């Protein structure tokens, strides 16, 4: 029966340019994005609030053991595949490293069209990846590593418009999944390692014209500029690495920002707003409505780039419109959103951390242990490592269990110190730490006995109403770079480990229920969708970027008799369903 359905579906969409397909195309509107249909996956995390949750229930904790691959598709590209499949009424849109976009039949995997961007020959890709397309109207949008945004016709893949939002020769680039709302496409720039000044940009969805631009580093005279000295703001970093989340009711977007630049804090005295912060921006004009700085004058490369999850919380009998962020700095932040200002509620340590001596209970501002704060000509060991308690892989929330799920790294520290830094050269690294020092910086926490298997990756499930961890699952001797997805089938899906497995867990208890070995390691966000009554779970497999880099550093500190398996590269889209 499945093969018959697949054959019929293939015939139905074969020849994407046909009048039949064009007539049946369902535009992606603001109304649909605000209330996405369960059978589709229209945004980076499934909804504007960033839940990473599918309400589908056909695949559930009782039958997930019957999950089997029904089709796969090789992208033909190496390096880190990190984008989720976006699905609109049976058509899948997915991006890869090297800025390709594929449109596929979501039932059969038949390629409908492919866009391949011609990248500049002199472009150096520090992070060769892309974290996903945006769907809006009748177009597909992708950020590009040469600091651009391209809009494609969703039915044909033809370029509608193509604009640059930064100068790649000056160190600007973009890898984030784009956000679409209010007639705009929201993007941002990375490049803090090159001494750029970060910003977010809104483009008109129809024309690509700039609607607004908001810098994450204020210029002299602007609010927050007093937290910088001299001209340090000009090279202050503050990258916008990840897609914001959005409160459509208030019209406010919430985005996280990267670390300050250069890395050593004594090169830029002050709090350095709005680095390592949460920023609340008005979707209409980009004005800054509120902010919260997770830690000031960052010294540890703890980018706080992930947008917080917008979720309901009840603390001490009070209902809170929550903003929840598992910080790279090792603390789980519970904040409150309003029509602008952001209020601090609580911060809970969720991995080993030796930097914060205390956190102000009213403001959330941390105080630091100077013995674990690196500087120019000052080398220290700090925990968690420079990759933090949680790096970019997104957390997830289930409205069914009420739990927040965190992909974390435990028991890792870094040993770092800076060297004097000279004038910035456009397009050259500007961090103030030799690369060979970074590549030998990883350490195990002092509590760890490396002669035994070391818990490194950990899924954590937290009740944000009480601030308590409910369960955890450890992965030994492996990096864990697995974005998480939950479903109303009481399931949690994730990859992220060097054994190439894609796994399903019971979302309530943490019991592992299913696993499947893919071609490579999985660092992409999973998605779930349904076509003609059949639920699918889809994910890209393709190891690279930070997962591969951490793996190399772990190889240096693990005992010789417990080396990790090598992880082959190469991107493949895997799609699973219940066996018939």
C-alpha positions as CSV (number, residue, x, y, z in Angstrom):
1,X,0.0,0.0,0.0
2,X,2.8,2.4,0.9
3,X,4.5,1.9,-2.4
4,X,1.3,2.6,-4.3
5,X,0.8,5.8,-2.3
6,X,4.3,6.8,-3.1
7,X,3.9,6.1,-6.7
8,X,0.7,8.2,-7.0
9,X,2.4,11.0,-5.1
10,X,5.4,10.9,-7.4
11,X,3.2,11.2,-10.5
12,X,1.2,14.0,-8.9
13,X,4.2,16.3,-8.4
14,X,6.5,15.1,-11.2
15,X,7.3,18.1,-13.2
16,X,7.0,20.9,-10.6
17,X,6.5,23.6,-13.2
18,X,3.1,22.0,-14.1
19,X,0.0,24.1,-13.9
20,X,-1.5,21.5,-11.5
21,X,1.2,22.0,-8.9
22,X,1.1,25.8,-9.3
23,X,-2.6,25.8,-8.8
24,X,-2.4,23.7,-5.7
25,X,0.4,25.6,-4.0
26,X,-0.6,26.9,-0.6
27,X,1.0,30.2,0.3
28,X,2.6,30.5,3.7
29,X,0.8,33.4,5.4
30,X,1.2,35.2,8.8
31,X,-2.0,33.5,9.9
32,X,-0.6,30.0,9.1
33,X,2.7,30.8,10.8
34,X,1.0,32.0,13.9
35,X,-1.2,28.9,14.0
36,X,0.7,26.2,12.1
37,X,-1.2,23.1,11.0
38,X,0.0,19.9,12.8
39,X,0.8,18.2,9.5
40,X,3.2,20.9,8.3
41,X,6.6,22.2,9.6
42,X,6.7,25.8,8.5
43,X,9.4,27.3,10.7
44,X,12.8,26.6,12.1
45,X,11.4,25.3,15.4
46,X,7.9,24.4,14.3
47,X,6.3,27.6,15.7
48,X,7.2,31.2,16.4
49,X,7.6,30.5,20.1
50,X,10.6,28.1,19.5
51,X,9.1,25.0,21.0
52,X,10.6,22.5,18.6
53,X,7.3,20.5,19.1
54,X,5.0,18.5,16.8
55,X,1.4,17.9,17.9
56,X,1.2,14.7,15.8
57,X,0.5,11.5,17.7
58,X,0.5,8.6,15.2
59,X,4.1,7.8,16.1
60,X,4.1,7.4,19.9
61,X,5.9,5.9,22.8
62,X,4.1,2.6,22.4
63,X,4.9,2.0,18.7
64,X,8.1,4.0,18.0
65,X,10.0,0.7,18.0
66,X,8.4,0.1,14.6
67,X,9.9,3.2,13.0
68,X,11.8,2.4,9.8
69,X,13.4,4.5,7.1
70,X,11.1,5.0,4.1
71,X,13.3,7.2,2.0
72,X,16.7,8.9,2.1
73,X,18.4,11.4,-0.2
74,X,22.1,12.2,-0.5
75,X,22.7,15.9,-0.7
76,X,26.1,15.5,-2.4
77,X,27.6,17.9,0.1
78,X,30.0,17.5,3.0
79,X,30.5,19.4,6.2
80,X,27.9,20.2,9.0
81,X,24.3,19.7,7.9
82,X,22.3,21.6,10.5
83,X,19.0,22.6,8.9
84,X,15.6,21.1,9.6
85,X,13.3,20.0,6.7
86,X,10.5,22.6,6.2
87,X,7.3,21.0,4.9
88,X,4.4,22.7,3.3
89,X,1.5,20.5,2.1
90,X,3.7,17.6,1.0
91,X,6.7,19.5,-0.3
92,X,9.9,19.6,1.6
93,X,12.4,22.4,1.4
94,X,15.8,22.0,3.0
95,X,19.2,23.8,2.9
96,X,22.7,22.4,3.0
97,X,26.2,23.7,3.5
98,X,27.5,25.6,0.5
99,X,24.1,27.3,0.3
100,X,22.1,24.8,-1.7
101,X,18.3,24.5,-1.4
102,X,16.5,21.4,-2.3
103,X,12.7,21.0,-2.9
104,X,11.6,17.4,-2.6
105,X,8.4,15.4,-2.6
106,X,8.0,14.8,1.1
107,X,6.5,11.3,0.5
108,X,8.9,9.8,-2.0
109,X,12.1,12.0,-1.8
110,X,11.9,12.8,-5.5
111,X,13.9,16.0,-6.2
112,X,11.6,18.7,-7.6
113,X,14.3,21.4,-8.0
114,X,17.7,22.4,-6.6
115,X,19.2,25.8,-6.2
116,X,23.0,26.1,-6.0
117,X,24.5,29.4,-5.0
118,X,27.7,30.5,-6.7
119,X,29.9,31.6,-3.8
120,X,32.9,33.9,-4.2
121,X,36.2,32.1,-4.8
122,X,38.0,34.1,-2.1
123,X,35.4,33.3,0.6
124,X,36.8,31.6,3.7
125,X,34.1,29.8,5.5
126,X,34.8,29.6,9.3
127,X,31.4,27.9,9.8
128,X,30.5,26.1,6.5
129,X,26.8,25.4,7.2
130,X,23.3,26.7,6.9
131,X,20.6,26.3,9.6
132,X,17.5,26.4,7.4
133,X,15.2,28.2,5.0
134,X,12.2,30.4,5.7
135,X,8.9,29.9,3.9
136,X,6.7,32.9,3.3
137,X,4.1,33.7,0.7
138,X,5.1,31.8,-2.5
139,X,8.8,32.1,-1.8
140,X,11.7,30.3,0.0
141,X,14.4,32.4,1.6
142,X,17.9,31.5,2.6
143,X,20.7,33.4,4.3
144,X,24.1,33.0,2.7
145,X,27.7,32.6,3.9
146,X,28.7,35.6,1.8
147,X,26.4,37.7,4.0
148,X,23.4,37.8,1.7
149,X,19.8,36.7,1.5
150,X,18.3,35.1,-1.6
151,X,14.5,34.7,-2.3
152,X,13.5,31.8,-4.5
153,X,10.2,31.0,-6.2
154,X,8.8,28.1,-4.1
155,X,7.4,26.3,-7.2
156,X,10.4,26.6,-9.5
157,X,13.5,27.5,-7.5
158,X,14.2,30.5,-9.7
159,X,15.8,33.5,-8.0
160,X,13.3,36.3,-7.3
161,X,15.7,38.6,-5.6
162,X,19.2,38.4,-4.1
163,X,20.7,41.1,-1.8
164,X,23.8,41.5,0.4
165,X,23.5,42.6,4.0
166,X,27.2,42.8,4.7
167,X,30.7,42.7,3.2
168,X,32.1,39.2,3.4
169,X,35.6,40.6,2.7
170,X,35.3,42.5,5.9
171,X,34.5,39.3,7.9
172,X,30.6,39.4,7.8
173,X,28.7,36.2,7.0
174,X,25.3,34.5,7.8
175,X,24.4,30.9,8.6
176,X,21.2,31.4,10.5
177,X,17.7,30.2,9.6
178,X,15.7,33.2,8.6
179,X,12.5,34.4,10.4
180,X,9.4,35.5,8.3
181,X,6.7,37.8,9.8
182,X,4.8,41.0,9.2
183,X,5.9,41.2,5.6
184,X,9.6,41.0,6.5
185,X,12.5,38.5,6.5
186,X,14.6,38.9,9.6
187,X,18.3,38.0,9.2
188,X,21.5,38.8,11.1
189,X,25.3,38.7,10.7
190,X,28.1,36.7,12.3
191,X,31.8,37.5,12.2
192,X,32.6,38.4,15.8
193,X,35.9,36.5,15.4
194,X,36.8,39.0,12.7
195,X,36.1,42.2,14.7
196,X,32.8,43.1,13.1
197,X,30.0,45.1,14.7
198,X,26.9,42.9,14.8
199,X,23.4,43.7,13.7
200,X,20.0,42.3,12.8
201,X,18.3,43.3,9.5
202,X,14.7,43.2,8.3
203,X,14.1,43.0,4.5
204,X,10.9,43.5,2.6
205,X,9.7,40.0,1.8
206,X,8.6,41.0,-1.8
207,X,11.5,43.2,-2.9
208,X,14.5,42.5,-0.6
209,X,14.7,46.2,0.3
210,X,16.0,47.0,3.8
211,X,13.1,47.8,6.2
212,X,15.3,48.4,9.3
213,X,18.7,47.6,10.7
214,X,19.5,47.4,14.4
215,X,23.0,47.1,15.7
216,X,23.8,44.9,18.7
217,X,26.6,47.3,19.6
218,X,25.4,50.8,20.3
219,X,27.3,53.8,18.8
220,X,28.3,56.7,21.0
221,X,25.3,58.6,22.4
222,X,22.9,55.6,22.0
223,X,21.6,53.8,25.0
224,X,24.2,51.3,26.2
225,X,27.1,53.1,24.6
226,X,28.4,54.0,28.1
227,X,29.3,50.3,28.5
228,X,32.1,50.6,26.0
229,X,35.3,52.6,26.1
230,X,37.0,54.6,23.3
231,X,36.5,53.0,19.9
232,X,36.1,49.5,21.1
233,X,32.5,49.5,20.0
234,X,33.6,49.6,16.4
235,X,34.9,46.0,16.6
236,X,32.7,44.8,19.5
237,X,31.3,41.6,18.0
238,X,27.8,40.8,19.1
239,X,27.0,38.4,16.3
240,X,23.4,37.3,15.5
241,X,24.0,33.6,15.0
242,X,20.5,32.2,15.3
243,X,16.9,32.8,14.2
244,X,14.9,34.9,16.7
245,X,11.6,33.7,18.3
246,X,8.5,35.9,18.1
247,X,5.5,37.0,20.2
248,X,3.0,37.7,17.5
249,X,0.6,39.2,20.1
250,X,3.0,42.0,21.1
251,X,4.9,42.2,17.8
252,X,8.2,41.7,19.6
253,X,11.0,39.4,18.4
254,X,13.6,37.9,20.8
255,X,17.1,37.2,19.7
256,X,20.3,36.2,21.4
257,X,23.7,37.8,20.7
258,X,27.2,36.6,20.6
259,X,30.3,37.4,22.6
260,X,32.3,40.6,22.6
261,X,35.4,41.0,20.5
262,X,38.3,40.5,20.8
263,X,37.9,37.6,23.2
264,X,39.9,38.9,26.1
265,X,37.8,41.3,28.3
266,X,40.6,43.7,29.3
267,X,40.7,44.8,25.6
268,X,37.2,46.2,25.9
269,X,36.5,47.3,29.5
270,X,32.9,47.7,30.5
271,X,29.7,45.6,30.4
272,X,29.7,45.6,26.6
273,X,26.0,45.8,25.8
274,X,24.4,44.2,24.0
275,X,26.8,41.3,23.7
276,X,25.9,37.9,25.3
277,X,22.4,39.3,25.7
278,X,18.8,38.8,25.0
279,X,17.4,41.7,22.9
280,X,13.7,42.4,22.4
281,X,13.0,44.3,19.1
282,X,9.8,45.7,17.7
283,X,9.0,43.9,14.4
284,X,7.8,47.1,12.9
285,X,10.9,49.2,13.1
286,X,13.6,47.2,14.9
287,X,13.6,49.5,17.9
288,X,15.0,48.0,21.1
289,X,12.1,47.5,23.5
290,X,14.1,45.6,26.2
291,X,17.2,43.5,26.9
292,X,18.7,41.2,29.5
293,X,22.5,40.6,29.6
294,X,23.2,37.0,30.7
295,X,26.8,37.9,31.6
296,X,28.8,41.1,31.2
297,X,32.2,41.7,29.7
298,X,32.4,38.1,28.4
299,X,35.8,36.5,28.8
300,X,35.0,32.9,27.9
301,X,33.6,32.9,24.4
302,X,30.2,32.1,25.8
303,X,28.0,33.4,23.0
304,X,24.4,33.4,24.1
305,X,23.1,33.2,20.6
306,X,20.0,31.0,21.1
307,X,16.7,32.7,21.3
308,X,14.8,31.9,24.5
309,X,11.8,29.6,24.3
310,X,8.5,31.5,24.8
311,X,6.5,29.2,27.2
312,X,4.0,29.5,30.0
313,X,5.4,29.2,33.5
314,X,3.8,29.3,37.0
315,X,6.2,30.3,39.8
316,X,5.0,30.8,43.4
317,X,1.4,30.9,42.3
318,X,2.0,33.5,39.6
319,X,1.5,32.8,35.9
320,X,4.4,34.1,33.9
321,X,4.9,34.7,30.2
322,X,8.2,33.0,30.2
323,X,11.4,33.4,28.3
324,X,13.6,30.4,29.0
325,X,17.2,30.0,27.9
326,X,19.8,27.4,28.7
327,X,22.9,29.5,28.6
328,X,26.2,28.7,27.3
329,X,27.5,30.1,30.6
330,X,26.0,27.1,32.4
331,X,22.9,28.6,33.9
332,X,19.3,28.0,33.0
333,X,17.7,31.5,32.9
334,X,14.0,32.0,33.6
335,X,12.8,35.5,32.5
336,X,9.5,37.2,32.0
337,X,8.4,39.0,28.8
338,X,6.1,42.0,28.8
339,X,5.2,44.4,26.1
340,X,8.8,45.5,26.2
341,X,11.0,45.2,29.3
342,X,12.4,41.8,30.3
343,X,12.2,40.8,34.0
344,X,14.6,38.4,35.8
345,X,13.0,35.6,37.7
346,X,15.6,32.9,38.4
347,X,18.9,31.3,37.3
348,X,19.6,27.7,38.0
349,X,23.0,26.0,37.4
350,X,22.5,23.1,35.1
351,X,26.1,22.0,34.4
352,X,29.3,22.4,36.5
353,X,30.3,26.1,36.5
354,X,33.2,27.7,38.4
355,X,33.0,31.3,37.1
356,X,30.0,32.9,38.8
357,X,30.5,33.6,42.5
358,X,26.9,34.8,42.9
359,X,23.9,36.1,41.0
360,X,22.0,39.1,42.2
361,X,18.5,37.9,43.1
362,X,16.8,41.1,41.9
363,X,18.6,41.8,38.6
364,X,20.2,38.5,37.6
365,X,23.6,40.1,37.3
366,X,26.5,37.7,38.1
367,X,29.7,38.5,40.0
368,X,32.9,36.7,38.8
369,X,35.7,34.6,40.3
370,X,38.8,36.4,39.0
371,X,40.8,33.2,39.3
372,X,38.7,31.7,36.5
373,X,38.5,34.9,34.3
374,X,41.2,34.9,31.6
375,X,42.8,38.0,30.2
376,X,45.8,39.2,28.2
377,X,48.8,37.3,29.4
378,X,46.6,35.6,32.0
379,X,45.8,31.9,31.4
380,X,43.2,30.2,33.6
381,X,41.0,27.1,33.6
382,X,37.2,27.7,33.5
383,X,34.2,25.5,33.4
384,X,32.1,24.8,31.3
385,X,34.4,24.9,28.3
386,X,34.3,27.6,25.6
387,X,31.5,25.6,24.0
388,X,29.5,26.1,27.1
389,X,26.8,24.1,28.8
390,X,24.7,24.3,25.7
391,X,25.9,25.8,22.4
392,X,23.7,26.6,19.4
393,X,21.7,23.3,19.2
394,X,18.2,24.3,20.2
395,X,16.4,23.1,23.3
396,X,12.7,22.0,23.1
397,X,9.5,22.3,25.1
398,X,6.6,19.9,25.2
399,X,3.2,21.4,26.2
400,X,2.1,17.8,27.0
401,X,4.7,17.0,29.6
402,X,5.3,20.6,30.6
403,X,9.0,20.0,30.5
404,X,11.9,21.8,28.8
405,X,14.6,19.6,27.2
406,X,18.2,20.7,27.0
407,X,21.0,19.2,24.9
408,X,24.0,19.9,27.2
409,X,27.7,19.2,27.7
410,X,28.9,18.3,31.1
411,X,32.4,17.7,32.7
412,X,34.3,19.9,30.1
413,X,36.4,22.9,30.8
414,X,38.9,25.1,28.9
415,X,42.3,26.5,29.6
416,X,42.7,29.8,27.8
417,X,44.6,33.1,28.0
418,X,45.2,35.9,25.6
419,X,48.1,37.7,23.9
420,X,48.5,41.4,23.1
421,X,46.5,42.2,20.0
422,X,47.3,44.8,17.3
423,X,45.2,46.8,14.9
424,X,42.3,45.0,13.1
425,X,42.8,43.9,9.5
426,X,39.5,43.5,7.6
427,X,38.7,39.9,6.9
428,X,41.4,38.6,9.3
429,X,40.8,36.8,12.6
430,X,40.7,39.3,15.5
431,X,40.4,37.3,18.7
432,X,43.6,37.8,20.6
433,X,44.2,34.1,21.2
434,X,46.5,31.9,19.1
435,X,44.7,29.2,17.2
436,X,47.0,26.5,18.4
437,X,46.1,27.5,22.0
438,X,42.4,27.1,21.2
439,X,43.1,23.7,19.6
440,X,44.7,22.4,22.7
441,X,42.4,24.1,25.3
442,X,39.9,21.4,26.2
443,X,40.2,19.8,29.7
444,X,38.1,17.4,31.8
445,X,36.6,18.8,35.0
446,X,38.7,18.1,38.0
447,X,36.1,15.7,39.4
448,X,36.4,13.4,36.4
449,X,38.4,10.2,36.4
450,X,39.4,9.9,32.7
451,X,40.4,6.2,33.1
452,X,36.6,5.4,33.2
453,X,33.9,6.4,30.6
454,X,33.2,10.1,31.0
455,X,29.6,11.4,30.8
456,X,30.0,14.3,28.3
457,X,26.7,14.7,26.4
458,X,23.5,14.9,28.5
459,X,19.8,15.4,27.7
460,X,18.2,17.2,30.6
461,X,14.5,17.5,31.3
462,X,13.4,20.4,33.5
463,X,10.2,21.5,35.1
464,X,10.3,25.2,34.8
465,X,7.5,25.7,37.2
466,X,9.7,24.4,40.0
467,X,13.2,24.9,38.6
468,X,13.9,21.2,39.1
469,X,15.5,18.7,36.8
470,X,13.2,15.7,36.3
471,X,15.5,13.3,34.4
472,X,18.7,13.1,32.5
473,X,20.3,10.8,30.0
474,X,24.1,10.7,29.6
475,X,26.2,9.9,26.5
476,X,29.8,8.8,27.4
477,X,33.0,9.7,25.6
478,X,31.3,11.6,22.8
479,X,30.4,15.1,21.9
480,X,26.6,15.7,21.9
481,X,25.5,18.3,19.3
482,X,21.9,17.1,18.9
483,X,19.0,19.6,18.5
484,X,15.9,18.2,20.2
485,X,12.3,17.8,18.9
486,X,9.4,16.7,21.0
487,X,6.0,15.3,19.8
488,X,2.6,14.7,21.3
489,X,3.3,11.0,21.0
490,X,5.2,11.5,24.3
491,X,8.5,11.3,22.3
492,X,11.8,13.2,22.2
493,X,14.0,12.8,19.1
494,X,17.6,13.7,18.8
495,X,20.9,12.8,17.2
496,X,24.2,14.5,18.0
497,X,26.6,11.7,19.0
498,X,29.6,10.2,17.2
499,X,28.0,6.8,16.9
500,X,25.8,8.2,14.1
501,X,22.6,7.2,15.9
502,X,19.2,8.9,15.6
503,X,17.2,8.2,18.8
504,X,13.8,8.4,20.3
505,X,13.2,8.8,24.1
506,X,10.1,8.7,26.3
507,X,9.5,12.4,26.9
508,X,8.1,11.7,30.4
509,X,10.6,9.2,31.8
510,X,13.7,9.6,29.6
511,X,13.8,5.9,28.7
512,X,15.4,5.3,25.3
513,X,12.9,3.6,23.1
514,X,14.5,3.4,19.6
515,X,17.7,4.1,17.7
516,X,18.8,3.9,14.1
517,X,22.4,4.3,12.7
518,X,22.6,6.8,9.9
519,X,25.4,7.5,7.4
520,X,27.1,10.2,9.5
521,X,26.6,12.1,12.8
522,X,23.5,14.2,13.2
523,X,23.8,17.9,14.1
524,X,20.6,19.0,12.4
525,X,17.2,19.8,13.9
526,X,14.6,17.1,13.3
527,X,11.1,17.8,12.1
528,X,7.8,15.9,11.8
529,X,5.0,16.2,9.3
530,X,2.1,14.2,7.9
531,X,0.9,13.6,4.3
532,X,-2.4,11.7,3.5
533,X,-2.7,10.5,7.1
534,X,0.8,9.2,7.5
535,X,3.2,10.8,10.0
536,X,6.9,11.1,9.1
537,X,10.0,12.1,11.1
538,X,12.8,13.7,9.1
539,X,16.3,14.7,9.9
540,X,19.6,15.5,8.0
541,X,22.7,13.5,8.9
542,X,26.0,15.2,8.2
543,X,28.9,15.7,10.7
544,X,31.1,18.7,10.7
545,X,31.9,22.2,12.0
546,X,31.9,22.4,15.9
547,X,31.0,18.8,16.5
548,X,33.9,17.6,14.4
549,X,36.2,20.2,16.1
550,X,35.2,19.2,19.6
551,X,35.7,15.5,18.6
552,X,39.3,16.3,17.6
553,X,40.0,18.0,21.0
554,X,38.4,15.2,23.0
555,X,40.7,12.7,21.1
556,X,43.6,14.5,22.7
557,X,42.4,14.1,26.3
558,X,40.8,10.6,26.3
559,X,43.0,7.6,27.1
560,X,44.7,5.8,24.2
561,X,42.6,2.7,24.8
562,X,39.3,4.5,24.5
563,X,39.5,6.5,21.4
564,X,36.3,7.7,19.7
565,X,35.1,6.3,16.4
566,X,35.8,8.4,13.3
567,X,32.7,10.0,11.8
568,X,32.3,9.9,8.1
569,X,31.1,13.1,6.4
570,X,28.5,13.5,3.7
571,X,24.9,14.8,4.0
572,X,21.8,12.5,3.7
573,X,18.2,13.4,4.4
574,X,16.6,10.5,6.3
575,X,12.8,10.1,6.5
576,X,11.1,7.6,8.9
577,X,7.6,6.3,9.3
578,X,5.9,3.3,11.0
579,X,6.4,0.1,9.1
580,X,3.3,-1.2,7.4
